[in-house]
Amino acid sequence: MPLHADTLTLNAEALRHFEDDGRYDYDRELTGSGQGLVDWLLGQLTRFLNTLFDTALDKEAVGWGIGAVGAVLLGVLVWQLWRRGTNVFLWRSNDKGKLDYTVEEDTIYGVDFDANIRQAVERGDYRQAVRWVYLQTLALLTEAGRIDWQPHKTPAQYTREVGSAPFSELSRHFVRVRYGNFDASASLFDEMKVLQADITKGGGRR
């Protein structure tokens, strides 16, 4: 019987086609794709965007784009919180949990400060007494044209406007008591009144 040469040859092009076609990646069913959830979601989003906008983006470009958008949104959120005077960024030392008094909206208009201060002292509520002294000081500074009072402004902004060491100390006491849950006392209240007198007479300017 005559011997015949082996006529089977390897079609390299066809082999590459099957290797690149995910439908024939049978090993994936056994070993898994090795792809994390985030990477998989990023791939799905990339394919969706490419289909929607008829583009040829890759996962890395889409990932950078998502990161940039997230950074912008975070920046806008932080700026909004700062602009509204939110006290999210204040350090709460000696935090004992929930405040034992109600934090009300601060205003300087339509308020009888002397009566509120007197009533708070009579009740022994020096937290509120300290608060009223601080707001009364803001009202007096507004009347004198030394500050531009706005409901969204923070104590730090008023401190820069006044430029006074006594007012800086007054603001520090107010912030610690109102937002830091520090105890207020009769002696602290008396110190606040002394500082207020010094501030409103124009003393202590830098």
C-alpha positions in Angstrom: 0.0 0.0 0.0 1.5 3.3 -1.0 2.2 5.8 1.8 0.4 9.1 1.6 1.7 12.4 3.0 -0.2 14.0 5.9 -2.4 16.6 4.3 -3.6 18.3 7.6 -2.3 21.8 8.0 -2.8 24.4 10.7 -4.8 27.5 9.6 -3.3 30.1 11.9 -5.7 32.8 10.9 -8.7 30.7 11.7 -7.2 29.7 15.0 -6.7 33.4 16.0 -10.3 34.1 15.1 -11.5 31.4 17.5 -9.2 32.5 20.2 -10.5 36.1 20.0 -14.1 35.0 20.0 -15.4 35.0 23.6 -18.0 32.4 22.7 -15.3 29.8 22.4 -13.5 30.7 25.7 -14.6 27.5 27.5 -11.9 27.9 30.1 -13.7 30.9 31.5 -16.5 28.7 32.7 -14.1 26.7 34.8 -11.6 29.3 36.1 -13.7 32.5 36.0 -12.8 35.7 34.2 -10.5 37.0 36.9 -12.4 40.3 36.6 -13.5 42.2 39.7 -17.0 43.7 40.0 -15.9 47.3 39.5 -13.9 46.3 36.4 -16.8 44.4 35.0 -19.2 47.3 35.6 -16.7 49.6 34.0 -16.6 47.4 31.0 -20.3 47.2 30.7 -20.5 51.0 30.9 -17.9 51.4 28.3 -19.7 49.1 25.9 -23.0 51.0 26.6 -21.4 54.4 25.9 -19.7 53.2 22.8 -23.0 51.8 21.5 -25.0 54.9 22.5 -22.6 57.5 21.0 -21.0 55.3 18.4 -17.5 55.9 19.8 -14.5 53.7 20.5 -13.7 54.6 24.1 -11.6 52.2 26.2 -12.2 51.4 29.9 -9.3 53.5 31.1 -10.7 56.6 29.5 -14.2 56.0 30.9 -12.7 55.4 34.3 -10.8 58.7 34.2 -14.0 60.5 33.1 -16.0 59.1 36.0 -13.3 60.1 38.4 -13.2 63.7 37.1 -17.0 64.0 37.3 -16.9 62.6 40.8 -14.2 65.1 41.9 -16.2 68.0 40.4 -19.4 66.9 42.2 -17.6 66.5 45.5 -16.1 70.0 45.1 -19.5 71.5 44.5 -20.9 69.8 47.5 -18.1 71.0 49.8 -18.4 74.5 48.4 -22.2 74.5 49.0 -21.7 73.3 52.6 -19.1 76.0 53.3 -21.2 78.8 51.7 -24.2 77.9 53.7 -22.2 78.0 56.9 -22.8 74.4 57.7 -20.8 73.2 60.7 -19.9 69.9 59.3 -16.2 70.7 59.4 -16.1 71.9 63.0 -14.0 69.7 65.3 -16.2 68.3 68.1 -13.9 67.9 71.0 -15.2 66.4 74.2 -18.3 65.2 72.3 -20.7 63.6 74.8 -23.3 62.6 72.2 -26.5 64.4 71.7 -26.7 68.1 72.7 -28.9 68.7 75.8 -30.5 71.8 74.3 -32.2 72.6 71.0 -30.1 74.3 68.3 -32.3 77.0 66.8 -31.9 79.1 63.8 -29.6 82.1 64.6 -30.9 85.5 63.8 -30.3 89.1 65.1 -33.6 90.6 64.0 -36.8 90.9 66.1 -35.0 89.6 69.2 -35.2 91.1 72.7 -31.6 90.1 73.6 -31.6 91.6 77.1 -34.8 89.8 78.1 -33.6 86.5 76.6 -30.2 86.7 78.3 -31.9 87.6 81.6 -34.3 84.6 81.4 -31.5 82.2 80.4 -29.4 83.3 83.4 -32.4 83.0 85.7 -32.9 79.4 84.5 -29.2 78.6 84.9 -29.1 77.9 81.1 -25.7 79.3 80.4 -25.5 77.6 77.0 -28.4 79.8 75.8 -27.0 82.8 77.6 -23.7 82.5 75.8 -25.5 82.1 72.5 -27.6 85.2 73.1 -24.6 87.3 74.1 -22.8 86.3 70.9 -25.8 87.1 68.7 -26.3 90.4 70.6 -22.7 91.3 69.8 -23.3 90.6 66.1 -26.4 92.8 66.2 -24.4 95.7 67.8 -21.6 95.3 65.3 -24.1 95.4 62.5 -25.7 98.6 63.8 -22.2 100.1 64.0 -21.5 99.1 60.4 -18.5 96.9 61.4 -19.9 93.7 59.9 -22.4 92.7 57.2 -24.6 90.1 58.9 -25.9 87.3 56.8 -27.7 84.2 58.0 -25.3 81.9 56.1 -22.1 83.4 57.3 -19.9 81.6 59.8 -18.2 82.8 63.0 -14.8 82.6 61.2 -16.1 85.0 58.5 -17.2 87.5 61.2 -13.8 87.2 62.9 -12.0 88.2 59.8 -14.4 91.1 59.3 -14.0 92.5 62.8 -10.2 91.9 63.0 -10.3 92.1 66.8 -8.6 89.8 69.3 -11.5 90.1 71.8 -14.0 89.2 69.2 -11.9 86.2 68.1 -12.0 85.0 71.7 -15.7 85.6 72.0 -16.3 83.6 68.8 -14.1 80.7 70.0 -16.2 80.4 73.2 -19.4 80.6 71.2 -18.4 77.8 68.8 -17.1 75.5 71.5 -20.4 75.8 73.5 -22.9 75.8 70.6 -21.3 73.2 68.3 -18.7 71.5 70.4 -20.9 70.5 73.3 -18.6 72.1 75.8 -20.2 73.1 79.1 -21.1 76.7 79.7 -20.8 78.2 83.2 -21.6 81.5 85.0 -17.9 82.4 84.8 -17.8 81.8 81.1 -20.9 84.0 80.7 -19.3 86.7 82.7 -16.2 86.5 80.5 -18.4 86.8 77.4 -20.0 90.0 78.7 -16.6 91.5 79.4 -15.4 90.6 75.9 -18.6 92.1 74.5 -18.1 95.4 76.3 -14.5 95.6 75.0 -15.6 94.7 71.4 -18.5 97.2 71.2 -16.5 100.1 72.5 -14.0 99.4 69.7 -11.2 98.0 71.8 -8.9 95.2 71.0 -8.4 96.0 67.3 -5.3 94.5 65.6 
